[in-house]
């Protein structure tokens, strides 16, 4: 780059993870969770569900190839800012993810708008609870950017755009996962 040119975002891009960093981080979170004997398959499915059918299909194909070869994977991911993330995926962990991908139906997400009171907000866990006017409580996750702003909305009437992904497990049980994608206060 010419010394007279500046990047569009200045030095801020060195602090921001890339789309590829985010994608690899999500996959490695699934890998690590599949290796934890204390974690439930439901918790693992919650990580898979927001990825949608297409990405889950790619992960399924990867796990099919690895299980047929009877191998695991050791990964070291170096982000553009120099951070290193290491994960090891055993053949047992691979089989566990494959089973979930093959025996669970992950629907494409739909976006709904919910109006209610934000009564619980956890910046530690990236979770909120919104009580709708009818009394139903929606428990949803939030991304890092929104999580950092939750104090602005706590104990206020809000309107939230929420992505809903439905997972139907092999036994027929259905679970909905909610993720807040936008949040704003209302004047109602």
C-alpha positions as CSV (number, residue, x, y, z in Angstrom):
1,X,0.0,0.0,0.0
2,X,1.2,3.5,-0.8
3,X,2.3,5.5,2.3
4,X,-0.1,8.2,1.2
5,X,-3.1,5.8,1.2
6,X,-5.2,4.9,4.2
7,X,-7.4,1.9,4.7
8,X,-11.2,2.5,4.7
9,X,-11.4,1.7,8.5
10,X,-8.0,3.0,9.5
11,X,-6.3,0.9,12.2
12,X,-9.7,-0.5,13.4
13,X,-9.5,-3.5,11.0
14,X,-6.6,-4.9,13.0
15,X,-9.0,-5.3,16.0
16,X,-11.9,-6.7,14.0
17,X,-12.2,-10.4,13.3
18,X,-12.7,-11.3,9.7
19,X,-15.7,-13.2,8.4
20,X,-13.4,-16.2,8.0
21,X,-12.2,-15.9,11.6
22,X,-15.8,-15.8,12.8
23,X,-16.7,-18.9,10.8
24,X,-13.7,-20.9,11.9
25,X,-14.4,-19.8,15.5
26,X,-18.0,-21.2,15.3
27,X,-16.8,-24.5,13.9
28,X,-14.1,-24.8,16.5
29,X,-16.6,-24.1,19.3
30,X,-18.6,-27.1,17.9
31,X,-15.5,-29.2,17.9
32,X,-14.6,-28.3,21.4
33,X,-18.1,-28.8,22.7
34,X,-18.3,-32.3,21.1
35,X,-15.2,-33.3,23.0
36,X,-16.7,-32.3,26.4
37,X,-18.2,-35.4,28.0
38,X,-20.2,-33.2,30.4
39,X,-22.0,-31.3,27.6
40,X,-25.3,-32.6,26.4
41,X,-26.2,-33.2,22.8
42,X,-28.9,-30.5,23.2
43,X,-26.2,-27.9,23.9
44,X,-24.2,-29.1,20.9
45,X,-27.3,-28.9,18.7
46,X,-27.9,-25.3,19.9
47,X,-24.5,-24.5,18.4
48,X,-25.4,-26.2,15.2
49,X,-28.9,-24.9,14.7
50,X,-28.2,-21.3,14.0
51,X,-25.8,-22.3,11.2
52,X,-28.8,-23.4,9.2
53,X,-29.4,-26.4,6.9
54,X,-26.7,-25.5,4.3
55,X,-23.8,-25.1,6.8
56,X,-25.0,-28.1,8.8
57,X,-25.0,-30.1,5.6
58,X,-21.4,-29.1,5.0
59,X,-20.4,-30.1,8.5
60,X,-22.3,-33.4,8.0
61,X,-20.4,-34.2,4.8
62,X,-17.1,-33.3,6.6
63,X,-17.9,-35.6,9.5
64,X,-19.0,-38.5,7.1
65,X,-15.6,-38.3,5.4
66,X,-13.7,-38.2,8.7
67,X,-15.7,-41.1,10.3
68,X,-15.4,-43.3,7.2
69,X,-11.6,-42.7,7.4
70,X,-11.6,-43.3,11.1
71,X,-9.6,-40.2,11.9
72,X,-9.9,-37.1,13.9
73,X,-8.4,-33.6,13.3
74,X,-6.0,-31.3,15.1
75,X,-6.4,-27.6,14.1
76,X,-4.4,-24.6,14.9
77,X,-6.0,-21.4,13.7
78,X,-4.0,-18.2,13.5
79,X,-6.1,-15.1,13.2
80,X,-4.9,-12.0,11.4
81,X,-4.2,-10.3,14.8
82,X,-1.9,-13.1,15.8
83,X,-4.2,-15.0,18.2
84,X,-3.9,-18.7,18.0
85,X,-6.7,-21.1,18.7
86,X,-6.1,-24.8,18.9
87,X,-8.6,-27.6,18.9
88,X,-8.5,-31.3,18.7
89,X,-11.4,-33.4,17.3
90,X,-11.3,-37.0,18.2
91,X,-13.0,-39.7,16.1
92,X,-15.6,-40.0,18.9
93,X,-16.3,-36.3,18.8
94,X,-16.6,-36.4,15.0
95,X,-19.1,-39.3,15.3
96,X,-21.1,-37.3,17.9
97,X,-21.5,-34.3,15.5
98,X,-22.2,-36.5,12.6
99,X,-25.1,-38.2,14.5
100,X,-26.6,-34.9,15.4
101,X,-26.3,-33.6,11.8
102,X,-27.9,-36.8,10.4
103,X,-30.6,-37.3,13.0
104,X,-31.8,-33.8,13.6
105,X,-33.7,-31.5,11.3
106,X,-32.5,-28.0,11.4
107,X,-34.9,-25.6,9.7
108,X,-33.8,-22.3,8.0
109,X,-34.3,-19.4,10.4
110,X,-37.2,-17.1,10.2
111,X,-37.2,-13.6,11.6
112,X,-40.0,-12.5,13.9
113,X,-40.6,-9.2,15.8
114,X,-41.4,-9.4,19.5
115,X,-42.6,-6.5,21.7
116,X,-42.3,-6.8,25.5
117,X,-40.2,-6.0,28.6
118,X,-36.5,-6.8,28.7
119,X,-36.3,-8.3,32.2
120,X,-33.1,-10.2,32.2
121,X,-29.9,-9.4,30.4
122,X,-26.6,-11.1,30.9
123,X,-23.5,-9.5,29.3
124,X,-21.5,-12.4,30.6
125,X,-23.5,-15.0,28.7
126,X,-25.0,-13.0,25.9
127,X,-28.6,-13.9,26.9
128,X,-31.8,-12.0,27.3
129,X,-35.3,-12.7,28.5
130,X,-38.2,-10.7,27.0
131,X,-41.7,-11.0,28.5
132,X,-44.3,-10.5,25.9
133,X,-47.6,-8.8,26.8
134,X,-49.4,-12.1,27.0
135,X,-46.9,-13.3,29.6
136,X,-44.8,-15.6,27.4
137,X,-41.1,-15.3,28.0
138,X,-38.7,-15.5,25.1
139,X,-35.1,-16.5,26.0
140,X,-32.7,-15.5,23.3
141,X,-29.0,-15.2,22.7
142,X,-27.3,-11.9,21.5
143,X,-24.2,-11.4,19.5
144,X,-21.1,-9.6,20.9
145,X,-22.0,-6.2,19.6
146,X,-25.5,-6.2,21.0
147,X,-24.4,-7.8,24.3
148,X,-22.2,-4.8,24.9
149,X,-25.2,-2.5,24.7
150,X,-27.7,-4.5,26.8
151,X,-27.6,-2.1,29.8
152,X,-29.4,0.5,27.6
153,X,-32.4,-1.8,27.3
154,X,-32.6,-3.5,30.7
155,X,-36.0,-3.2,32.4
156,X,-37.5,-1.2,29.4
157,X,-40.1,-2.0,26.9
158,X,-38.4,-3.1,23.7
159,X,-39.1,-4.3,20.2
160,X,-36.7,-7.1,19.2
161,X,-36.1,-8.6,15.8
162,X,-35.3,-12.3,16.5
163,X,-34.1,-15.1,14.3
164,X,-35.9,-18.3,15.2
165,X,-34.4,-21.7,14.2
166,X,-36.3,-24.9,15.0
167,X,-34.5,-28.2,15.6
168,X,-36.4,-31.5,15.6
169,X,-34.3,-34.2,17.3
170,X,-34.3,-37.8,16.4
171,X,-36.8,-38.7,19.1
172,X,-39.3,-36.2,17.7
173,X,-38.7,-33.5,20.4
174,X,-38.7,-30.0,19.0
175,X,-36.7,-27.1,20.3
176,X,-36.7,-23.5,19.1
177,X,-33.5,-21.4,19.4
178,X,-33.9,-17.6,19.5
179,X,-31.2,-15.1,18.6
180,X,-31.8,-11.3,18.9
181,X,-30.5,-9.5,15.8
182,X,-31.8,-6.0,16.5
183,X,-33.2,-4.4,19.7
184,X,-34.8,-1.0,20.2
185,X,-36.9,0.7,22.9
186,X,-40.5,1.4,22.2
187,X,-42.8,4.2,23.4
188,X,-45.9,2.0,24.0
